[in-house]
Each structure stands twice: as structure tokens, then as C-alpha cells.
């Protein structure tokens, strides 16, 4: 017998949260599962599914060259070789290259006794060489101010640690240069050195931007106008060294408010401080967006509304400037909270799958917001990496802890397998975007999906998210597919082998045709389901992890093909379970 087949992969994480009776210490009766219908119409494209996920970064540049930093950077580079970018603070700071929380240094610029510049690219080269050896490209942040150039150099290196006020980090590196000609020459020499070392064709693929959050009290101790001058001199120096370089900024905190509005006007039509011409070359624009977590009645409550609302405002500002509306936008830091190195009860979400589902739900909405404003979203940068030689699961915002990947990293693995066109995806469990921006996800959970269609591949990423880290009902999800463009040769149907892949844990799904033309089937574990004790290797959440083979998710499709569907998937458990709050799944 011959069959028409479409190969898919499907995975989901499960976080088992159980309510306990205070009287008997027994599990409370489970509430009835939420029925959710997700309908995918492959014949209705809504826009390109851009790989906006492929940007990462951290305060501490030197961690990337250390043991666990290299391991994680390798994993990020493998997601999409030569397309992943990494942004780091402190690349021009004075120091011996020893890392510390919210600190880094390269000693790229010092001066001799006569005040003449001395350039030393050894530490910077090691950092960028580490990126390039792993297929990662620099999102090169020009900053901060070397001690010998600062108008207020002392004290220079801060000694911040968790529990101290954030603003104490703003020491001598956060000031303007005492000599703008020397500042510009430093930038020029750096870029010219990179062209000599890596080649023009390579360096013109990088992003170059100036400073970080110049509108905030920690990173810039001068006026907005002084920052425009700093920016103009640096951008002019980059372009003198490499006229085809990609330059932009300003990576403001939040959407930037009046600071951002005035910056946009300056680079669009203001007088350039370095050249005297009108405007400043701008190939991309950048701002930051952060959520607002809290600790309420003994549990974490995330604030997705703050992050998506900030993105909405940032897009609106850029769309309002005709000269800049079409420029690519990078959300230069896009995270559930504002401090990766900080710790606290409100940040307890970071260790588990709440971080994962939040991240998926956010990526799912960012492109919709870009569509709304008609802007060109290129990337949304996750300001999370790893902290070397810290305690295991210390509570910082990271992708891995001491070489152990956290569940959130699997979101990026899923997104890396998606592409093509976004197609219409409707969920009965979706919280409307306007509601999320206004008040977050505080009532019903947000159970929704993002779908991508390529030539021979349909990908669906499904998440179950709520702001409150509390037990919630399971969800019984039905996926309905319309107009699947199944094309290709016929072949013998056969059971697909179980894939043992602890890093990606993606399993094959075989959809085979039925003679009656109906498309139906339940996604269920196959006979080679992995024992429960190994599930943590998949889900990253101890023995509570799992994949969509563990969930009672039913797939159905209608239209577009002449044959139906029978679905079998390799799962991490033999016994099916429904999807639960904090879950996310992917069908690439």
C-alpha cells in the first residue's frame, strides 16, 4: 500500500504543579481541563516569519571566552550558523580582562606618559575570535569610556553585587571623553583593526552601535546632547574605517520617551557634531523592552504587559519618523525583567518553564506588533547568557548554569527550526493582544501558537502562559489544519525510529493518508517512548519534564489534500498527559 506522508516534529514541556489540601495534605481534585481549539490555515499567509530570536547578549564580555561560556556560545552558534549575533557591554573598559558581575574589560586603550594613545587589541581579539570560531557574529557595542579618556575617571571599576543599588555601577566609565578627537580615533583604529583581522566582507555583516541606555542614570552621566555628540563622532569613525559598515543605535532603556524622540530627530535631520552635515548615518534602530515581575501573596507574578507595551510604544515612535520608518529595528534587550545578575523572590521564575512559556508568548506577539505599526523588526535580543563559576541554579537570568542548559534554551532551539511565512493561526484560548498590553495575563491563561510555513515544512509553536506562577487547569488542545500544501513523492509508510537527542529532544511525527479523504488522528506516544526518569533531559525540569507525546493533543486537518492523517509520535513518557500551565510545544 502507498501513502502520501508529511513529516513533522512535535515537542512540549510539562511543568507539574499540584495544589495540596491544607487539611489532609492530599492533592486537591484536579479541575476539568480547558478545551482549546487552535486552527491553522496554511492558505492564509500573514507575513514573513523572521528569525528575530537570533540575538543574545550580556554585561560581562569576558565570560564568553571561559569554559562554560564557550560551551554555551557554541550551542547558540549551532542554532543558525553565521546568523546569530552577540552583544556585550564593557568592550572598551580599562582593566586586565578579569570578569565580575556587571563588569568586563579589555584594556584596549591606554596612554603613555606623554598622553599618546596606546592600543592593545589582545583581549578584544580573543573575545571576537571566540565568537567567530563558533559561527557567531558581533553586535559590537562601542563603549564604555576608557579610564584615560574619561572626564571623570575615578573611581573607575565598580564593585556591584546582588543586593546593592543598581545605580552604583555608574563610575568613571560612564562619562564623556575629555578629547573627542582621541575618542573618534580609538573607534577608527578598532574598526580598521577588525577589517584587517577578519576581512571587509565579514565585518560589514556586523552591527555597530554606541553605548547602552544613555537615557538612564547608571550608564550615562551627561546630557542628551553630549550623547548625540559621542554617537556622531563614533559613527563617523566607523564609516571612515569601513564605509559599508552597518551602524545604528541608540539602545535606550525602554522605548526611550523624549530622549528617543529627540535622538530620532537628530539622526534624521539634525546637525551632525562630527561632520556638520544634516543627519547621522543610521542603518538600524534599537531600544529595550523589559517586563515587570513581582512577588505577590507568596508567588511570582510576571509582568508581560510592561514588555509588550514598551515594544508597542517604541515601534510607534519610529513609525512616526518618515525618514526612519523603514529602518530595521533590533530590540536590543528584550526580557521578562531588567537585571540579569540580580536575585530575589520575584525572579524565581527563571529556573523553570515559566521563563520558557513567557519567552515563547512574547516572541509570538512581537512580530504582530511590528505588523500593526508597519515597521521592520529585525531582531529581539535576549539579554541572558551564563555566569561563570556561580552556584548552580543561583537565580540569575541565564540560558545555562555551570554548563547545564535551562528549559528556556529549548525555546530558541524550537524557533531555530521554524521559518518561511507566518500563516493564520487562531486559538480559542488566546488572550487578545490589546488585553495583554493593557493588563497582562491575569485572568484566563494565554494558550496560543505561532506557525511558519516553508516549501515542504509546517511548523507550529504552542505555549500555555499565565502571569501568575500558580497551579492551573490542564488544557486539552485540538490542532486543526486547513489547506496543507502537501506535495511530493509517494512512499511506503513505516514506523519512524525513536530519536535519542537530549539536546533537542525533537521527535518525528508521521502523517499518513487514509482512503476516505478525512484527516484525523491523535498525537500519542509510540511503543518506544522514553522512560520517565529520562524526561528531565528533555524538558530541563527534573523528572517533571516531558514532550508533546505526554499530552492529549488531538490533531485534525481539513482541505488542501486528498488524503487524511494518522499521527504517531515518540514521546518521553509512555502514559499520555494533558498540556499544563507553563508548557510549550513545537511542531516543526
MIDRENMAR-84836 format. One line per 8 residues: for each residue x, y, z of C-alpha. Coordinates in nm, 2 decimals. Layout:
# MIDRENMAR-84836
X,Y,Z  ...
# end
This chain:
# MIDRENMAR-84836
0.00,0.00,0.00  0.13,0.35,-0.09  0.08,0.66,0.13  0.13,1.03,0.10  0.32,1.15,0.40  0.43,1.47,0.57  0.70,1.45,0.83  0.66,1.67,1.14
0.83,1.71,1.47  0.64,1.79,1.79  0.76,1.86,2.14  0.63,2.02,2.46  0.75,2.08,2.82  0.53,1.99,3.11  0.56,2.15,3.45  0.37,1.95,3.71
0.22,2.19,3.97  -0.01,2.03,4.22  -0.24,2.20,4.46  -0.24,2.04,4.81  -0.52,2.02,5.06  -0.42,2.21,5.38  -0.64,1.97,5.59  -0.53,1.63,5.47
-0.21,1.70,5.29  -0.36,1.52,4.99  -0.36,1.65,4.63  -0.67,1.86,4.56  -0.90,1.74,4.29  -0.78,1.84,3.95  -1.00,2.10,3.78  -1.15,2.00,3.45
-0.91,2.06,3.15  -0.96,2.37,2.94  -1.08,2.28,2.59  -0.88,2.48,2.34  -0.91,2.47,1.96  -0.61,2.60,1.75  -0.69,2.64,1.38  -0.41,2.68,1.13
-0.49,2.79,0.77  -0.19,2.73,0.55  -0.35,2.92,0.26  -0.35,3.25,0.45  -0.01,3.40,0.49  0.02,3.70,0.72  0.39,3.79,0.68  0.74,3.66,0.69
0.84,3.45,1.00  1.17,3.63,1.06  1.44,3.48,1.28  1.42,3.76,1.53  1.53,3.53,1.81  1.89,3.50,1.69  2.03,3.79,1.91  2.19,3.74,2.25
2.40,3.94,2.49  2.53,4.00,2.84  2.70,4.27,3.06  3.01,4.06,3.10  3.21,4.02,2.78  3.49,3.81,2.92  3.26,3.52,3.02  3.23,3.43,2.66
3.59,3.32,2.65  3.57,3.09,2.96  3.49,2.72,2.98  3.11,2.73,3.02  3.08,3.05,2.81  3.25,2.88,2.51  3.02,2.58,2.55  2.70,2.79,2.55
2.83,3.02,2.27  2.89,2.70,2.06  2.53,2.59,2.12  2.39,2.93,2.02  2.61,2.94,1.71  2.48,2.60,1.60  2.12,2.72,1.61  2.18,2.91,1.28
2.55,2.93,1.19  2.67,3.27,1.07  2.33,3.43,1.15  2.35,3.46,1.54  2.46,3.78,1.69  2.61,3.86,2.04  2.61,4.20,2.21  2.82,4.28,2.52
2.89,4.58,2.74  3.23,4.69,2.86  3.42,4.61,2.54  3.64,4.93,2.57  3.67,4.94,2.95  4.01,4.97,3.11  4.13,4.66,3.31  4.31,4.33,3.29
4.01,4.13,3.14  3.91,3.97,3.47  3.53,3.92,3.48  3.29,4.02,3.75  2.92,4.07,3.78  2.81,4.35,3.56  3.17,4.42,3.46  3.42,4.34,3.20
3.74,4.50,3.05  3.98,4.47,2.76  4.24,4.74,2.82  4.21,4.84,2.45  4.31,5.20,2.52  4.57,5.35,2.75  4.80,5.64,2.72  5.18,5.67,2.77
5.34,5.93,3.00  5.32,6.19,2.72  4.95,6.13,2.67  4.98,5.95,2.34  4.73,5.67,2.27  4.84,5.30,2.32  4.61,5.05,2.16  4.61,4.68,2.27
4.36,4.45,2.09  4.47,4.13,2.25  4.17,4.08,2.48  3.92,4.21,2.23  4.06,3.98,1.96  4.02,3.69,2.19  3.65,3.78,2.25  3.57,3.82,1.89
3.78,3.52,1.78  3.57,3.31,2.02  3.25,3.44,1.86  3.37,3.38,1.51  3.51,3.03,1.58  3.15,2.93,1.68  2.96,3.09,1.39  2.85,3.39,1.59
2.89,3.75,1.48  2.95,4.06,1.69  2.67,4.31,1.76  2.96,4.54,1.85  2.88,4.79,2.12  3.11,5.09,2.12  3.17,5.15,2.49  3.24,5.22,2.75
3.49,5.51,2.82  3.85,5.41,2.88  3.99,5.54,3.20  4.25,5.75,3.03  3.98,5.93,2.82  3.71,5.99,3.08  3.64,6.34,3.20  3.58,6.19,3.55
3.79,5.88,3.56  3.79,5.79,3.93  3.66,5.57,4.08  3.66,5.35,3.77  3.58,4.99,3.83  3.26,4.94,4.05  3.21,4.66,4.30  2.85,4.59,4.25
2.69,4.27,4.39  2.34,4.14,4.43  2.16,4.35,4.69  2.33,4.68,4.61  2.15,4.96,4.43  2.18,4.92,4.05  2.30,5.28,4.00  2.63,5.22,4.19
2.77,5.07,3.87  2.79,5.41,3.71  3.16,5.50,3.78  3.43,5.66,3.57  3.35,5.46,3.25  3.00,5.62,3.23  3.13,5.97,3.14  3.20,6.15,2.81
3.56,6.17,2.67  3.79,6.46,2.76  3.90,6.46,2.40  3.66,6.38,2.11  3.94,6.35,1.86  4.10,6.08,2.06  3.76,5.91,2.11  3.70,5.91,1.74
4.05,5.78,1.66  4.01,5.49,1.91  3.69,5.38,1.73  3.85,5.43,1.39  4.16,5.22,1.49  3.94,4.95,1.64  3.72,4.91,1.33  4.02,4.92,1.09
4.19,4.65,1.30  3.88,4.43,1.27  3.88,4.48,0.89  4.24,4.38,0.88  4.19,4.08,1.10  3.86,3.94,0.98  3.82,4.09,0.63  3.59,4.36,0.49
3.33,4.11,0.37  3.30,3.98,0.72  3.30,4.30,0.92  3.04,4.47,0.70  2.79,4.20,0.82  2.83,4.31,1.19  2.62,4.56,1.38  2.80,4.86,1.53
2.62,5.07,1.79  2.73,5.33,2.05  2.69,5.28,2.43  2.40,5.14,2.63  2.09,5.30,2.78  2.22,5.66,2.76  1.88,5.78,2.88  1.92,5.61,3.22
2.11,5.72,3.54  2.35,5.43,3.55  2.52,5.43,3.21  2.55,5.79,3.10  2.65,6.08,3.32  2.60,6.37,3.09  2.33,6.55,2.88  2.14,6.40,2.59
2.31,6.65,2.36  2.65,6.52,2.48  2.55,6.17,2.39  2.45,6.28,2.04  2.80,6.42,2.00  2.95,6.10,2.13  2.73,5.90,1.89  2.81,6.11,1.59
3.19,6.10,1.64  3.18,5.73,1.68  2.96,5.65,1.39  3.17,5.88,1.16  3.48,5.70,1.27  3.33,5.36,1.20  3.23,5.47,0.85  3.57,5.62,0.78
3.73,5.29,0.86  3.46,5.09,0.67  3.22,5.29,0.46  2.99,4.99,0.42  2.96,4.91,0.80  2.62,4.87,0.95  2.57,5.14,1.21  2.29,5.23,1.44
2.16,5.27,1.80  2.09,5.41,2.05  1.98,5.11,2.26  1.79,5.32,2.50  1.63,5.19,2.82  1.26,5.12,2.75  1.11,5.29,2.45  1.31,5.60,2.54
1.05,5.86,2.58  1.15,6.22,2.49  1.52,6.11,2.47  1.44,5.87,2.19  1.21,6.12,2.01  1.49,6.38,2.02  1.75,6.13,1.91  1.54,6.02,1.61
1.50,6.38,1.51  1.87,6.44,1.54  1.99,6.14,1.33  1.72,6.21,1.07  1.78,6.58,1.01  1.98,6.74,1.29  2.33,6.89,1.26  2.60,6.62,1.28
2.85,6.71,1.55  3.14,6.53,1.37  3.08,6.63,1.01  2.85,6.93,1.02  2.62,6.77,0.77  2.25,6.71,0.82  2.17,6.38,0.99  2.37,6.08,1.10
2.41,5.75,0.91  2.16,5.51,1.06  2.12,5.15,0.92  1.92,5.02,1.22  1.75,5.15,1.53  1.74,4.99,1.88  1.56,5.02,2.21  1.50,4.80,2.51
1.19,4.63,2.64  1.16,4.47,2.99  0.88,4.30,3.18  0.79,4.39,3.54  0.79,4.09,3.78  0.67,4.10,4.14  0.62,3.87,4.43  0.25,3.87,4.53
0.09,3.66,4.81  0.37,3.42,4.82  0.42,3.36,4.44  0.59,3.51,4.14  0.38,3.73,3.92  0.54,3.83,3.59  0.45,4.15,3.40  0.44,4.07,3.03
0.22,4.39,2.98  0.52,4.61,3.06  0.74,4.45,2.80  0.49,4.43,2.52  0.36,4.78,2.60  0.71,4.91,2.58  0.76,4.75,2.24  0.43,4.90,2.12
0.55,5.25,2.22  0.89,5.20,2.07  0.75,5.09,1.74  0.51,5.38,1.73  0.79,5.64,1.79  0.99,5.50,1.50  0.69,5.47,1.27  0.62,5.84,1.33
0.95,5.95,1.17  0.91,5.91,0.79  1.29,5.91,0.72  1.34,5.62,0.96  1.02,5.42,0.95  1.16,5.15,0.71  1.49,5.10,0.90  1.54,4.76,1.06
1.48,4.76,1.43  1.66,4.55,1.69  1.50,4.53,2.04  1.85,4.54,2.19  1.74,4.38,2.52  1.41,4.20,2.54  1.35,4.02,2.87  1.10,3.95,3.15
1.29,4.17,3.39  1.56,4.44,3.40  1.87,4.29,3.56  2.02,3.96,3.46  2.27,3.94,3.75  2.01,4.04,4.02  1.85,3.79,4.25  1.53,3.80,4.45
1.20,3.63,4.52  1.03,3.80,4.23  1.29,3.64,4.00  1.22,3.28,4.09  1.06,3.22,3.76  1.40,3.19,3.59  1.48,2.84,3.69  1.18,2.66,3.53
0.94,2.65,3.25  0.76,2.98,3.34  1.05,3.16,3.18  1.01,2.94,2.87  0.64,2.99,2.82  0.68,3.37,2.88  0.96,3.39,2.62  0.75,3.20,2.36
0.44,3.41,2.42  0.65,3.73,2.38  0.82,3.62,2.06  0.47,3.53,1.93  0.35,3.88,1.98  0.65,4.09,1.88  0.60,4.04,1.51  0.23,4.10,1.54
0.32,4.44,1.69  0.56,4.52,1.41  0.29,4.44,1.16  0.05,4.67,1.34  0.29,4.97,1.31  0.43,4.88,0.97  0.79,4.87,1.09  1.07,4.64,1.00
1.16,4.42,1.31  1.50,4.25,1.25  1.57,4.11,1.60  1.47,4.08,1.96  1.78,4.03,2.17  1.77,3.81,2.48  1.99,3.97,2.74  2.08,3.63,2.90
2.39,3.42,2.88  2.57,3.25,3.17  2.76,3.35,3.48  3.09,3.16,3.52  3.18,2.99,3.85  2.85,3.08,4.02  2.64,2.84,4.23  2.42,2.60,4.04
2.07,2.75,3.97  2.17,3.07,4.16  1.87,3.26,4.02  2.03,3.49,3.77  1.87,3.53,3.43  2.07,3.28,3.22  2.03,3.02,2.95  2.26,2.77,3.13
2.40,2.72,3.48  2.75,2.57,3.51  2.72,2.41,3.17  2.36,2.27,3.23  2.11,2.41,2.98  1.79,2.56,3.13  1.44,2.50,2.98  1.43,2.84,2.82
1.71,2.75,2.58  1.48,2.50,2.41  1.26,2.78,2.31  1.54,2.91,2.09  1.60,2.56,1.96  1.24,2.54,1.85  1.24,2.88,1.69  1.56,2.80,1.51
1.37,2.52,1.33  1.10,2.75,1.21  1.09,2.98,0.91  0.91,3.07,0.59  0.58,3.26,0.61  0.36,3.31,0.91  0.02,3.18,0.84  -0.31,3.25,1.00
-0.34,3.08,1.34  -0.64,3.12,1.56  -0.67,2.99,1.91  -0.99,2.98,2.13  -0.75,3.01,2.43  -0.56,3.31,2.31  -0.57,3.63,2.52  -0.61,3.93,2.28
-0.30,4.14,2.23  -0.48,4.45,2.34  -0.57,4.29,2.66  -0.22,4.17,2.73  -0.08,4.52,2.67  -0.33,4.68,2.89  -0.34,4.43,3.19  -0.12,4.13,3.11
-0.24,3.77,3.15  -0.41,3.78,3.49  -0.75,3.61,3.42  -0.77,3.32,3.17  -0.44,3.18,3.06  -0.29,3.25,2.72  -0.29,2.93,2.52  -0.18,3.02,2.16
0.05,2.94,1.88  0.29,3.07,1.62  0.30,2.90,1.28  0.55,2.90,1.00  0.51,2.75,0.65  0.81,2.67,0.43  0.82,2.49,0.10  0.79,2.14,0.24
0.76,2.21,0.61  0.49,2.34,0.85  0.60,2.45,1.20  0.37,2.52,1.49  0.50,2.65,1.83  0.23,2.62,2.10  0.25,2.78,2.45  0.04,2.79,2.77
0.12,3.11,2.97  -0.01,3.29,3.27  0.15,3.59,3.46  0.09,3.41,3.80  0.31,3.12,3.89  0.02,2.92,4.04  -0.14,2.58,3.97  -0.39,2.60,3.69
-0.61,2.36,3.49  -0.46,2.14,3.22  -0.55,2.22,2.86  -0.69,1.98,2.62  -0.58,2.12,2.28  -0.71,2.04,1.94  -0.49,2.14,1.65  -0.69,2.18,1.32
-0.50,2.23,0.99  -0.66,2.36,0.68  -0.51,2.37,0.32  -0.19,2.19,0.40  0.02,2.21,0.08  0.13,1.85,0.08  0.34,1.79,-0.22  0.60,1.52,-0.30
0.66,1.16,-0.39  0.46,0.88,-0.25  0.64,0.63,-0.04  0.59,0.32,0.18  0.46,0.41,0.52  0.67,0.27,0.80  0.73,0.34,1.17  0.98,0.61,1.23
1.27,0.53,1.47  1.28,0.69,1.81  1.54,0.97,1.82  1.76,0.99,2.13  1.87,1.35,2.13  1.90,1.50,2.48  1.99,1.84,2.34  1.70,1.90,2.12
1.45,1.62,2.21  1.26,1.66,1.89  1.07,1.35,1.76  0.93,1.26,1.42  0.56,1.25,1.35  0.44,1.05,1.05  0.12,1.17,0.89  -0.01,0.91,0.65
-0.30,0.91,0.41  -0.64,0.74,0.45  -0.85,0.64,0.16  -1.17,0.81,0.28  -1.01,1.16,0.25  -1.07,1.25,0.61  -0.78,1.39,0.81  -0.78,1.28,1.17
-0.56,1.13,1.44  -0.44,1.17,1.80  -0.09,1.25,1.89  0.03,0.98,2.13  0.35,0.82,2.24  0.47,0.53,2.04  0.59,0.19,2.17  0.95,0.32,2.20
0.85,0.60,2.45  1.14,0.70,2.67  1.12,0.62,3.04  1.00,0.89,3.27  1.34,0.90,3.45  1.50,1.04,3.14  1.23,1.31,3.08  1.43,1.58,3.27
1.70,1.56,3.00  1.43,1.66,2.75  1.24,1.92,2.94  1.51,2.05,3.16  1.29,2.03,3.47  1.39,1.73,3.66  1.16,1.43,3.63  0.87,1.65,3.55
0.99,1.74,3.20  0.82,1.59,2.90  0.72,1.64,2.54  0.40,1.66,2.35  0.38,1.28,2.34  0.29,1.32,2.70  -0.01,1.55,2.62  -0.35,1.46,2.50
-0.33,1.68,2.20  -0.55,1.59,1.91  -0.46,1.68,1.55  -0.71,1.73,1.27  -0.69,1.89,0.93  -0.93,1.98,0.66  -0.89,2.08,0.29  -0.60,2.12,0.07
-0.52,1.75,0.03  -0.70,1.44,-0.08  -0.59,1.22,0.20  -0.63,1.21,0.57  -0.39,1.18,0.86  -0.28,0.93,1.11  -0.03,1.06,1.36  0.22,0.88,1.58
0.49,1.05,1.79  0.78,0.93,2.00  0.74,1.08,2.35  0.93,1.09,2.68  0.67,0.90,2.87  0.45,0.61,2.79  0.14,0.74,2.96  -0.03,1.04,2.80
-0.09,1.36,3.00  -0.26,1.68,2.91  -0.07,2.01,2.85  -0.03,2.22,3.16  0.03,2.58,3.25  0.39,2.67,3.17  0.41,2.43,2.87  0.51,2.50,2.52
0.54,2.27,2.23  0.66,2.28,1.87  0.56,2.11,1.55  0.84,2.18,1.30
# end
